[in-house]
Amino acid sequence: MASKDKYKLENAPKDYNKKIERNSNFFRALKNSLRGIWMILVRERNMRIHIVLGFCILLAGLYYDLARSDWLWVAVAVFTVISSEFLNTIIEALVDLVVNKTYHPLAGLAKDVASGGVLVAAIFEFIILAIIFQPYIWRQFGIVTNFFHH
């Protein structure tokens, strides 16, 4: 592999590895943003898992006919996890670029903390989803509670 090719990303579109200037207009910026979303989906297994789980949560919300306020919290929870996965990927890519396959304890710390941020977001999501879906699921089995209602 030639030295200029050592940072090329696999599965990237043809012109992805050549961009160095600013976006010339809104549509170019939009195209690059969509390409970034595509790249994280192609490269990051955990993001694909979060997207599939988010879709399953969407289906469950439709099935249980969630109230509008419940949808708000579900959306916040799901997008918090997805956003944290974006940030984790950014941090991992930057750390890998800086350390260039050499070990440094601060690189490990940065990657571990970024990954921990995703875990905290996923725990937040789980708690929110448990609070939101609990009465709907229990009601399906004939159990009615007022745990979270005034």
N, C-alpha and C positions, 0 to 999 in steps of 0.2 A: 504494500500500500504506500503510495506517495505521501510525503509529509503533509501536503496541503489537503489530502483526502482523509487524514486520520480523524477529523472531527465530523465527517459526514454522517448524517443520520440515516439509518436504514429505514426503508418504507416511506421515505419522504418524497413529495412530488419533485419532478425534475429540477425546477428552479428554486427549490426551498433553500438549498445550501449556498445560494449565490447572493441573497439579499443583504445589502449593507446600508442602503440609503433610507431616509424617512419615507413614509407613505405620501404619495403625491396628492391623493384626494380621499374622500370618505369611502368610496367604493373599494379602493385599493386597501384601505385600512380594514374594512369589513371582510374582504377576501382573506386578508392575512389573519384576522381574528378567527374566522371559520376554519382556516387551515390549522391554526394552533389548537382549536378544539379537536379537529380530526386527528392531529398528531398525538395528543394525549390519549385519545381513545384507541389509537393503533398501538401505541407504545406501552401504555400502563394498564396492566391487568386489573389492578385495584379500582381504577376509574371505571372500567367496564362493569365490575361488580357493583359499584355504587350506582351506576346508571340502571342496571337491571333491577337492583333492589328498589330504587326510586320509582321505576315503572310499576313494580309489584305493589308498592305503597299507593301509587296513583290508582291502580285497579281496585285495591282494597277500599280506598276512600270512596270511589265511585260505587262499589258494591254496598257499602254501609251508608251511602248518601250522607256524607259528613256535612255538618253545618258550616256556614261560611267562616265563622271564627275558627273552627277546627282546621279548615283548609289553610288558613293563614299560618297557624303554628306548624302544620305539616310541611308547608312550603319552606318556612324558615329553617326547620330542622334538616330537611333534605338538601337544600341549597347550601347550608352551612357546611355539611360534610363534603359536598362536591367542590365548593370553593376552597376548602382546606386541602383537598387532594390536588387542586391546581397549584396552590402555594407550595405544598410538599414537593411536587414535581419540579417547580421552578428552583427551589432551594437545592434539591438533589442535582439538577443539571448544572447549576452555577458552582456548586462545590466540586463536582467532577471536573468541570472545566478548569478550576483554579488548581486543584491538587494533581491533576493529570496522572491518575492511577498510582499515586504514592500515598502512603498512609500518613495522616496527621490527626492527632487527637481532637483538635477543634473541628476538623471536617466531620469526624464521626459524631461529635456533639451536635453540630448543626443538623446533620441528617437525622439523628435520633430524636432531637427536639421537634423537628418538622414532622416526623412520623408520629410522635407523641401528640402533636396538635391534631392530627387526623383522628387518632384514637379518642381524644377528649371530645372532638366534634361528633364522633360516632356514638359515644356514650350519651352525649346531650340529645342526639337524635333518638336514641332508644328510649330515653326517659320521656321525651315529649310524645313519641308515638305510643308508649305504654299508657300515658295519661289520657291521650286523645282516644285511642281505640278501645281501652278497657270497657267503658260502659256499652259501647256498640257490640263488642264480642260477647260480653256477659249476657246482654239482653237477648242475643241470638240463642243462648242456652237457657233462657228463662230466669236469669239471675238479674234482679234490678237493684242497683245500689245508688246512693247519693254521695259517694266519696268525694267527688270533685265538683259538686253543684251546691249552690247556696240556697 
